[in-house]
Amino acid sequence: MFANAWLIRGFARTMPELTQALDEILTSRVVDQTGLTGAFDFHVEWGQRGDTPRDPSVQTPDSIATLVTAFRERLGLKLARTRAAIDVLVIDHIERPMAD
């Protein structure tokens, strides 16, 4: 999979792989609620031709709105802000190992 600040492209990728890439681009947790299984090819651009690729996590409110529109128009996927339960790992204590 390839992603930058204005493009995401994948070949034979699953929805969890796509949501992981979107996590990095949007710097926010993305949860797959499509129920789709299997692998898909996709190519979505939301920037302007000639834009200089940069850190994918550098998004502006305008570029996020354009991304949401591009995903709806190109892939038929709706990206919506919502609340959902997610699994987290909490480490509440840590110690150095003792020498044997």
PEJO-V775131 format. One record per backbone hydrogen bond with DSSP energy under -1.0 kcal/mol. CO is the residue of the C=O (numbers start at 1). NH is the residue of the N-H. If there is no record, write none. Layout:
CO&NH / CO&NH
This chain:
2&9 / 6&46 / 6&47 / 7&4 / 8&44 / 9&2 / 10&42 / 13&40 / 14&18 / 15&19 / 16&20 / 17&21 / 18&22 / 19&23 / 20&24 / 21&25 / 22&26 / 23&27 / 40&13 / 42&10 / 44&8 / 48&51 / 55&58 / 57&59 / 60&64 / 61&65 / 62&66 / 63&67 / 64&68 / 65&69 / 66&70 / 67&71 / 68&72 / 69&73 / 70&74 / 71&75 / 71&77
